[in-house]
């Protein structure tokens, strides 16, 4: 743990999340360089809805993808123009969709017939027309090399590639709704450049084929994401060398009008943009058997950890003579299996009073859990160049009203 981080612990205590804006900016720049210039990038707000981070990306020209009214509130408050927002109609209600429409959002992503009906109902209630992207699930063989495959339960919420024949009504406009393109979901967190390029090639081929068969004039093709970053372990986000050139050739082949914005091609990213910028600092309060009990409770490292998707992770213990990297069991209060991160004990067990620095938790760490549950959370500090503290959020739930257009 360096001196600036140590000073933050002395000032704000633990558990403490620290987000570094220069790291987030560097990730956004790296992603823009990895993609063709004419394409757009949407920040997936669910990855980390901290207002200061969202505002940073909005100022940098990114759009936002949101999946709840809480995320929408954060994006609009950060200065996002409503027309640059994509609202995902998943487990949202007609009231949620109506709030989005009344706030000026007009483009939605639909992943089920029930979602399409809810969007239609909301549009009629608000007497506002809307556009929607049809979410297609690409579960092809290219995804077998992904670190984060689409679970079958999640895949059920999208339309399969043969939906043109099984659900033709999804592709037809109504008096209030117009389908304007596709949002293609496939495996995520792909570290290998070649694998990611093959994934996008397959998605573009799928989009072009269905466009021909459905005879839709597309305005937007959102080919999703898949851009990788480590979670809660040491490591760096990958550099996707040569991908922009490859994607230009693939887009020319499958969507020849894309350079003129016919259609607009968009990518979505969450973890790649914010994972590296965040660390969690937590203190060891007890060691019992094969566990190190922390002052961060079981909800503090939410998201992927809370879903049981984190195993055998490395942590940096900064205490005594210096920092060391170990692997061991971690748990907070309550000490239950669902709140445990597993791993073998290190040569030296953590000691009471050690400050553990858990890296790469800027994405799907605290923010997702806090927005989903409204639970209290650790202090969050955002620092800029020169370790200037530009934002401090105490342990409180996200609240507020959504402005209406």
Residue, then its C-alpha position, 0 to 999 in steps of 0.5 A: x500500500x503506497x503512502x497516498x493510499x495509506x493517507x486515505x485510510x487514515x483520513x476516511x477509515x475502512x472499509x473504503x473504496x477508492x476510484x482513480x479517475x486518471x485510470x478510468x480515463x486511460x481505459x476509455x482512451x484505450x478502448x476508443x483506440x481499439x475500435x473504429x473511429x466512426x463507432x460509438x461506445x455506451x458505458x454500462x452504468x450497472x458496472x459502477x453507477x458512481x455519479x463522478x465516474x458516470x459524469x467523467x464518461x459522459x463528458x468524454x462523449x460516451x453514451x450510457x446503457x441503463x437497466x433501471x430507473x436508479x441508473x437512469x437517474x444517475x446518468x441524467x444527473x451526470x449530464x447525459x442527453x436523454x437521446x444518448x441513453x439506451x434503456x434496457x427493458x428487462x425486469x422493469x415495470x410499465x411505471x419504470x418505462x413510463x418514467x424513462x419516456x417522460x424523462x426524454x428517453x426514446x430508445x429502448x432494448x427489448x429482450x422478451x415479448x413481455x418486455x415489448x408489451x410493457x413498452x407498448x403499454x407505457x408508450x400509449x399511457x404517455x402518448x409518446x412514440x419509442x424506438x427499440x432494439x431487439x436483443x439477440x442472443x448469439x450463443x455460437x461456438x466463438x463464445x466457448x473461449x469467453x471467461x463469462x459465458x451467458x448462463x441459460x437462465x439469462x439467455x432465456x431473456x433474449x431472442x434466439x437467431x430464429x426469432x424472425x420465424x418464431x416471434x415475427x411480431x417483434x420485427x413489426x412496427x406499430x403506431x407507437x413503436x418502431x424496431x430500429x436495429x439489434x443489440x447482440x449479446x454473447x459471451x463477455x470478459x474476453x481477454x484474447x484479441x483474436x477470440x474477441x474479434x471472432x465474436x464480433x465477426x459472428x455477431x455482425x454476420x448474424x445481424x446482417x443475415x437477419x436484416x436481410x430476412x426481416x427487411x428492416x432498415x437498421x438505424x443502430x446495431x449494438x454489437x455488445x461488449x465482451x471487453x475484459x478486465x480482472x476482478x478482485x485479483x492482480x492483473x491488467x486489462x488487455x490491449x486489443x492490438x489490431x482490432x480496429x483495423x480488423x473491425x473496419x474490414x468486418x463492418x465493410x463486409x457485413x454493414x457496408x453503410x456503417x461509415x456514413x452512419x447507416x447504421x450507427x454501430x455501437x459497442x457497450x462496455x462496463x468492466x473494461x472502463x472501470x475495473x482497474x480504477x477501483x480498490x477496496x481497503x478493508x481491515x482484518x478484525x479477526x482470524x478464526x481457523x481458515x478465515x480472515x474476518x474483515x470489517x467489510x461485511x458480506x455485502x461490501x464486495x457485492x456484484x460478482x462476489x455476492x453471486x458466488x462467482x469469485x474464487x481463488x483470488x489474490x489480495x495484497x496485505x499491507x502491514x508490518x514490514x511491507x506489502x505481500x501477495x497472498x491467497x486465503x479465505x475472506x469473510x465479513x459479517x455475517x460469516x456465511x459461505x455466501x459471504x466468503x471468497x475462497x482460496x488457499x492460505x498463504x505462507x503467512x496468515x493475515x494478522x489482526x490489524x492488517x489492511x488488505x488492498x483488494x484490486x480491480x474492483x471498480x466494476x461489479x463490486x460495490x455499486x451494483x449491490x448498492x443500487x439493487x438493494x439500497x443497502x448501506x455501503x462503505x465510504x467511496x472516495x474518488x481521486x483525480x490527478x495528484x491524488x486530489x480527492x474530488x468526491x466523498x460519499x458516505x455510507x448511504x443508499x442511492x435516492x432521488x427523483x428522475x427529472x422529466x423532460 
